[in-house]
Amino acid sequence: MKILAPLDGIVFPITDVPDPVFGQKMLGDGIAVDPVNSVLSAPFSGEVTQLHASHHALTLRHSNGMELLMHIGLDTVMLKGEGFKPLIKEGDKVSAGQKLIEFDADYIAQNAISLLTMMVITSQHEELVIKPESGTVKAAKSTILNISFKGDDQVDEPEVDNQQPAAGITVSEEITIPNPVGLHARPAAMLASVARSYSSTVTLSLSGKSSKATSITGLLGLNTKLGSVVTVTAQGEDAEKALAAVLEAINSGLGENVSSVATKVEAPIEEAPLIGQHNTDPMVLIGVKAAGGLAIGEVFKVDNSRPDIPEQGQGDSLEVDSLNKALASARTELETLKSDLTAKGHDSQVEIFEAHRGLLSDPEVTDKTMELIVRGKSAAFSWHSSIAEQVVALRGLDNPLLAGRAIDLEDVGNRVLKHLLEISDQDRQLPESCILVTCDITPSDIITLDLSRVVGVATREGGSTSHAAIIARSMDLPYIVGLGEQLERLNSGDRVILDANKARMRLQPSDELIADIHSQQEQANVKKAADLSVADQPATTIDGHNVEVVANIGNAKDARDAIELGGEGVGLLRSEFLYMDRATEPSEDEQTEVYSEIVKVLGPDRPIIIRTLDVGGDKPLQYLPLPEEENPFLGERGIRVGINRPSMLRRQIRAILKASKHGRVRIMLPMIACLNEFRAVKKLVLEEQKDLGIESIELGIMIEVPAAALMARQFAKEVDFFSVGTNDLTQYTLAMDRGHPKMASRADAMNPAVLNLIGLTAEAAHAEGKWVGVCGGLASDTDAVAILLGLGVDELSVSVPSIPEVKAKVRELNLKDCQTLAQNALTLDGAEDVRELVKNRGEK
Amino acid sequence: MGFFSKLFGKNEPEQTQSIDTVAQPAAAQISIDTAKVISLLGGKDNIANIKTTAYTRVRVELKTAVADIAPSLSETGFDGYMMINGKVFHLLAGLHADAACDALKAKLV
């Protein structure tokens, strides 16, 4: 048989390969190619019996039983997959010439010993003759090897264990694999040669798979890793000797240096970090906040285990009938749910259930279900397995958004399943003020919770950005996710405190603690009512300093709510809402209309700052293809998108300018780092102002990049105002991702480094007679208000619900004291110290 | 050297055609037309970095990209080449990569 070249390149004799495993044919005979292209293709049609976890090697089996190992480069297992992109999976049937693995030739050339790609026949054949070609070869065109062996052209299943059990004894022992990347080609070859010198059959087994020690491909197929515990069994006359020799060979590293790793093979234990909160208190469970709030209640554990589903159907027509009925009932239910929600004005939730309704008629699911019903399965079984298959597929996608939608599909699936199995929701009687504890919760489950009974939710899995989380937030239902194994420590009936704001749950709280929290909650409610009653009064400090308290909004409804709650204007209109979730860019006219509507809500006197589009590689838009970036937060983001695509920015600026006729509109540019960026956009704004005949408009920038804060003196001469985006400023100053589970608690904007940058900005602004606001999360943090005022901040732009509270806070303060406090804060060592300082001051 | 060639820094014609035969300790030898390789790669001032890599390759990094050098490179003595991008090339020399790399480097000083 002829074997095609798997690559373009130069043929290289296997004996010249500078690695004894290949050069001395320890794995078998074959040939090597020095590639000049960068994709490995199949040299014949066959099945991929093994793809190494590091993606640098695979084994292909021909229908005649021949197995060929293809190994890209030397020592490339150490690259751990970097530079390799497999295009196939283990078990795939491939045809000759089909692309198998793409690789980054330059990266591998520079990081591995060689790029030489070996093809080795690893199956055992009698009378095997190999005639290699030489010179230059073309992938999938040139022949690289001519092979003949006894039994070729016959379909020969790979060796089946039909031998008589060998005589002698059987011994076995467990051993831990010390090789850093498990038994890859080289150690496997060494092991095989050790095992061959004994007459006993030596077998290695790991998690249900086993292989003879003499079979290299079998050993590779075990997918051993550092620390894998493998059972070695020897059977035969010299079993004891063979076992001892194999164990010793494995322990010695099979030709690899394992001394450095031999000691650290035990299972990884979770270490206590040197800083930050590590949970040492067994009475506290730590999760991830999905919806804030505080609740005291009794644990009610719900087992998500599925009811029994009969597999066999009672005939096609009956089953199809009951499926259709169940689908119709589910549809009706969703319609009712939707109209209830519409009546309550929960538009975003309506969309979620609209999507669910669509999933009911998804052909991927319904076709598969029908197929199974026709094969005699019950409707419930067929529906359930079709949904499960899709859920698994979605979860497996490398896209967190789609993976997150798996729970939506599961939700729809369960809804229909309940009808099919005639289970009613009513039999789940919840105790009073309970905290629901479960594996994961679906949007449907959460929205139908009886809030007179359920006061909080905690789950083992789930995400803080899931639909369920969004719904819980709108329901004001405390909800934490990601408790993991800690869930085992909870039992139904346990009394707990769920502090979702801090993402923790305290077990068996004392009566005093509970009483304390109850009184805190009561006080908070009283204060909230009091703050609200004076919300429309100005925020003036005791010593007569006036602070503008405005709102961060996303649409016209927010604008109305903000005014209702005493907002004196808008410090940040996020224009993204106009651009998101649609197939095309909003037109200039559409934008003008929407901006005008919001500006009119505010009236002629209240100011409104409209921020230009702030998107980036991390939140791309369908019609604005941004290339995938290795580091989106340092990539094309914020104003950088507009600078690189001025026409889209120009349309937005024109729309804002047109809307500015209706009120006091200001424009704000996000993510400015350098002066030339500001100047370029300012020029564009001036051009459009001239074109539209608009005399003047204030143009300011966000301070989110530390460079902009450090250059605030230069900026202050040219901008009309600054607004500090504390979330991004903190992230960029501390180089800590706020969403990072291990970093989030340390990425605190109260860090003196961040406060210093805010102070610098304010000083620079005032020196040029400009003003500075804060529109990030820190402005809504009442503990930070005093320090911000002390640093010279003139405007606080806060989340709509916190307007009354922040205004009330300002009225309690004395600007002189704030200035002293701020100066002290700047000299402190960390965010905790600043928070401590503020707290102590409050108690005095 | 004539006046004009001194003025414009031109080399004498016979020097540009030199063929370097690189001696290998083993019997095998490789003949590389180093001058031709360097001129294909945009001249010696265009070569930012040159090294042996991956055992069989000479990796050349250029300052400014050159067009594909395919047709002519095959006549220089290398077994083959791979264009990673306009600025990075791998020149394949089998077991003689070190020798070929040294020969090219010698031409750059």
Chai-1 contact restraints between the chains, C-beta under 6 A:
chainA,res_idxA,chainB,res_idxB,connection_type,confidence,min_distance_angstrom,max_distance_angstrom,comment,restraint_id
A,I10,B,D79,contact,1.0,0.0,6.0,A-B,restraint_1
A,I10,B,G80,contact,1.0,0.0,6.0,A-B,restraint_2
A,I10,B,L92,contact,1.0,0.0,6.0,A-B,restraint_3
A,D34,B,T56,contact,1.0,0.0,6.0,A-B,restraint_4
A,D34,B,L92,contact,1.0,0.0,6.0,A-B,restraint_5
A,V36,B,G80,contact,1.0,0.0,6.0,A-B,restraint_6
A,V36,B,M82,contact,1.0,0.0,6.0,A-B,restraint_7
A,D106,B,I84,contact,1.0,0.0,6.0,A-B,restraint_8
A,D106,B,V88,contact,1.0,0.0,6.0,A-B,restraint_9
A,A109,B,T53,contact,1.0,0.0,6.0,A-B,restraint_10
A,A109,B,A54,contact,1.0,0.0,6.0,A-B,restraint_11
A,A109,B,R57,contact,1.0,0.0,6.0,A-B,restraint_12
A,Q110,B,T53,contact,1.0,0.0,6.0,A-B,restraint_13
A,S114,B,A54,contact,1.0,0.0,6.0,A-B,restraint_14
A,S114,B,Y55,contact,1.0,0.0,6.0,A-B,restraint_15
A,L115,B,A54,contact,1.0,0.0,6.0,A-B,restraint_16
